[in-house]
Amino acid sequence: MYARIMGIDPGKQGAVCVVDTDQGSVHLELLSNFDSKPSTFTTFLKIHEVDIIYLEKAQAMPGQGVSSMFSYGMGFGRLIGWIEMTETPYILVTPQTWTKEIHKGCTGKTSKEKSRQALLRLFPNENLCVGRSKKPHEGLMDARLICEYGRRVYK
């Protein structure tokens, strides 16, 4: 079924990915590029005519301080508010849910290693590096993989 699917990694280095399942086009953007302005984000959704959003569900992480967790939660809430302003359907997906599907066959020791392996296996020609880095940007990588999860489960 044809759709424009968005995956969002809401983390500190968060990003969004939009995949057009008909044309196969992919558009990636860092969340920081939206500059905390809802109009920039909502315009982005309209331009890309997003049908559904898969948003990684915010949850506490071991070792995170209270203030960093509060800041993360505020950013997550802001994203939900922006999405609801556009009335675009969205689904909250836990990291455990999307990684269970996407990490199948990956042997890395950490979740990030498994995500890098999955990215190379699924999208060997996509470059998700930013600046001079030789490693994929974690936010772009997760947004791309969440979007792939969404593409697989979208009905």
C-alpha positions as CSV (number, residue, x, y, z in Angstrom):
1,M,0.0,0.0,0.0
2,Y,1.3,3.4,-1.0
3,A,2.1,5.8,1.8
4,R,4.5,8.5,3.0
5,I,5.8,7.3,6.4
6,M,7.7,9.3,8.9
7,G,10.0,7.9,11.6
8,I,11.1,10.1,14.5
9,D,13.9,9.6,17.0
10,P,13.1,12.3,19.6
11,G,16.5,12.0,21.4
12,K,19.0,14.7,22.1
13,Q,20.5,14.2,18.7
14,G,17.1,13.4,17.3
15,A,16.1,13.3,13.6
16,V,13.2,12.6,11.3
17,C,13.0,10.4,8.2
18,V,10.3,10.4,5.6
19,V,9.9,7.5,3.1
20,D,7.7,7.6,0.1
21,T,6.8,3.9,-0.4
22,D,5.7,4.5,-4.0
23,Q,8.7,6.4,-5.3
24,G,11.2,5.0,-2.8
25,S,12.5,8.5,-2.0
26,V,14.0,9.2,1.5
27,H,14.3,12.5,3.2
28,L,16.2,12.9,6.4
29,E,16.4,16.0,8.7
30,L,17.9,16.7,12.1
31,L,15.4,17.8,14.7
32,S,17.6,20.7,15.5
33,N,16.9,22.1,12.1
34,F,13.3,22.8,13.2
35,D,14.7,25.3,15.7
36,S,11.9,24.7,18.3
37,K,9.4,26.3,15.9
38,P,6.1,24.5,15.4
39,S,5.5,26.2,12.1
40,T,8.8,24.8,10.6
41,F,7.8,21.3,11.6
42,T,4.2,21.5,10.5
43,T,5.3,23.0,7.1
44,F,7.7,20.1,6.8
45,L,4.9,17.6,7.4
46,K,2.7,19.4,4.8
47,I,5.4,19.6,2.1
48,H,6.1,15.8,2.5
49,E,2.4,15.0,2.7
50,V,3.1,12.5,5.6
51,D,0.3,9.9,6.0
52,I,1.5,8.4,9.3
53,I,4.2,9.0,11.9
54,Y,6.1,6.4,14.0
55,L,7.5,8.2,17.0
56,E,9.8,6.5,19.4
57,K,8.2,6.5,22.8
58,A,10.1,8.5,25.4
59,Q,11.2,6.5,28.5
60,A,13.6,6.9,31.3
61,M,17.1,5.5,30.7
62,P,19.4,4.2,33.4
63,G,22.0,6.7,34.4
64,Q,20.2,9.8,33.1
65,G,20.0,12.7,35.5
66,V,16.7,14.2,36.6
67,S,17.3,17.5,34.6
68,S,18.3,15.7,31.4
69,M,15.3,13.4,31.6
70,F,13.0,16.4,32.3
71,S,14.4,18.2,29.2
72,Y,14.0,15.1,27.1
73,G,10.4,14.7,28.2
74,M,9.7,18.4,27.4
75,G,11.1,17.9,23.9
76,F,9.0,14.7,23.4
77,G,5.9,16.5,24.6
78,R,6.6,19.4,22.2
79,L,6.8,16.9,19.3
80,I,3.5,15.3,20.2
81,G,1.9,18.8,20.4
82,W,3.2,19.7,16.9
83,I,2.1,16.4,15.5
84,E,-1.4,16.8,17.0
85,M,-1.7,20.3,15.6
86,T,-1.5,18.9,12.1
87,E,-3.9,16.0,12.9
88,T,-1.4,13.6,11.3
89,P,-2.0,10.1,12.7
90,Y,0.9,8.8,14.8
91,I,1.9,5.7,16.6
92,L,4.2,5.5,19.7
93,V,6.6,2.7,19.3
94,T,9.0,1.5,22.0
95,P,12.7,1.1,21.2
96,Q,12.3,-2.6,22.2
97,T,9.5,-3.1,19.6
98,W,11.2,-1.6,16.6
99,T,14.6,-3.0,17.4
100,K,13.2,-6.5,17.8
101,E,12.1,-6.3,14.2
102,I,15.0,-4.4,12.7
103,H,17.9,-6.0,14.5
104,K,17.0,-9.6,13.4
105,G,20.2,-11.3,12.4
106,C,22.5,-8.6,13.9
107,T,25.2,-9.7,16.2
108,G,26.6,-6.5,17.8
109,K,27.0,-6.3,21.5
110,T,25.1,-3.0,22.0
111,S,21.9,-1.8,20.5
112,K,23.8,1.0,18.6
113,E,26.2,-1.6,17.1
114,K,23.2,-3.7,16.0
115,S,21.6,-0.6,14.5
116,R,24.7,0.2,12.5
117,Q,24.8,-3.4,11.2
118,A,21.1,-3.2,10.3
119,L,21.6,0.1,8.5
120,L,24.5,-1.3,6.4
121,R,22.5,-4.4,5.6
122,L,19.3,-2.7,4.7
123,F,20.6,0.5,3.1
124,P,24.2,0.0,2.1
125,N,24.2,3.0,-0.2
126,E,22.8,5.6,2.2
127,N,25.2,7.9,3.9
128,L,23.9,9.1,7.3
129,C,27.2,10.8,8.3
130,V,27.2,14.4,9.3
131,G,30.2,16.7,8.8
132,R,33.5,14.9,8.9
133,S,32.3,12.0,10.9
134,K,32.8,8.5,9.4
135,K,30.1,7.0,11.6
136,P,26.4,7.4,10.9
137,H,24.7,10.1,13.0
138,E,22.8,8.2,15.8
139,G,19.6,10.3,15.4
140,L,19.6,9.9,11.6
141,M,20.3,6.2,11.9
142,D,17.5,5.6,14.4
143,A,15.0,7.8,12.5
144,R,15.8,5.8,9.3
145,L,15.4,2.5,11.1
146,I,12.2,3.5,12.9
147,C,10.8,4.6,9.5
148,E,11.7,1.2,8.0
149,Y,9.9,-0.4,10.9
150,G,6.9,1.7,10.1
151,R,7.0,0.8,6.5
152,R,7.0,-2.9,7.4
153,V,4.1,-2.7,9.7
154,Y,1.9,-0.1,8.0
155,K,-1.4,-1.4,6.7
